[in-house]
């Protein structure tokens, strides 16, 4: 008996949370705009170039954002 109330309240809370997130963040009901740093592909590309240009002092070179690239270690030479 209590299970249906618990599950029902969890579903209702999820729907309310999703709806409020959508209204506040996407529809901007309190005003505001999406910053250019988030919306611009050019900004993302330049930021990625900057991250890749940073020198590393320890260990082999790695990609700064491995999740988006799906390769974790960049090898500068082939191992025999």
C-alpha positions as CSV (number, residue, x, y, z in Angstrom):
1,X,0.0,0.0,0.0
2,X,2.8,2.4,0.9
3,X,4.7,1.4,-2.2
4,X,2.2,3.0,-4.6
5,X,2.4,6.3,-2.6
6,X,6.2,6.3,-2.6
7,X,6.5,5.5,-6.3
8,X,3.7,8.0,-7.2
9,X,5.4,10.7,-5.2
10,X,8.8,9.9,-6.8
11,X,7.3,10.1,-10.3
12,X,5.5,13.3,-9.5
13,X,8.6,14.9,-8.0
14,X,10.6,13.9,-11.2
15,X,8.0,15.5,-13.4
16,X,7.9,18.7,-11.4
17,X,11.7,18.9,-11.3
18,X,12.0,18.3,-15.1
19,X,9.3,20.8,-15.8
20,X,10.8,23.5,-13.6
21,X,14.3,22.9,-15.1
22,X,12.9,23.2,-18.6
23,X,11.0,26.4,-17.8
24,X,13.8,28.1,-16.0
25,X,16.8,27.0,-18.0
26,X,15.4,26.6,-21.6
27,X,12.4,28.9,-21.7
28,X,14.1,31.5,-19.4
29,X,10.9,32.5,-17.6
30,X,12.9,34.8,-15.4
31,X,14.6,36.6,-18.3
32,X,18.2,36.5,-19.5
33,X,19.9,35.0,-22.5
34,X,22.2,32.1,-23.2
35,X,25.8,33.4,-23.1
36,X,27.8,33.4,-26.4
37,X,30.4,31.1,-24.7
38,X,27.8,28.4,-24.4
39,X,26.0,28.8,-27.7
40,X,28.9,29.5,-30.1
41,X,30.7,26.7,-31.9
42,X,33.6,29.0,-32.7
43,X,34.2,29.7,-29.0
44,X,34.2,26.0,-28.3
45,X,36.7,25.3,-31.0
46,X,39.1,28.1,-29.8
47,X,38.8,26.9,-26.2
48,X,39.6,23.3,-27.3
49,X,42.7,24.6,-29.2
50,X,43.8,26.5,-26.1
51,X,43.4,23.4,-23.9
52,X,45.4,21.2,-26.4
53,X,48.2,23.8,-26.5
54,X,48.9,23.8,-22.8
55,X,52.2,22.2,-22.0
56,X,52.3,19.2,-19.7
57,X,55.4,18.6,-17.5
58,X,54.7,15.1,-16.2
59,X,53.9,11.9,-18.0
60,X,52.9,11.3,-21.6
61,X,50.7,13.8,-23.4
62,X,47.0,13.3,-22.8
63,X,43.8,14.8,-24.2
64,X,42.3,17.5,-21.9
65,X,38.8,16.2,-22.4
66,X,39.0,12.5,-22.8
67,X,35.3,11.7,-22.5
68,X,34.4,13.7,-25.6
69,X,37.3,12.3,-27.6
70,X,37.1,8.6,-26.4
71,X,40.9,8.2,-26.4
72,X,42.6,8.5,-23.1
73,X,46.3,8.7,-23.9
74,X,47.8,10.3,-27.0
75,X,51.0,8.5,-27.9
76,X,53.7,10.6,-29.7
77,X,55.6,7.6,-30.9
78,X,54.7,4.0,-31.7
79,X,55.9,1.4,-29.2
80,X,57.6,-1.6,-30.6
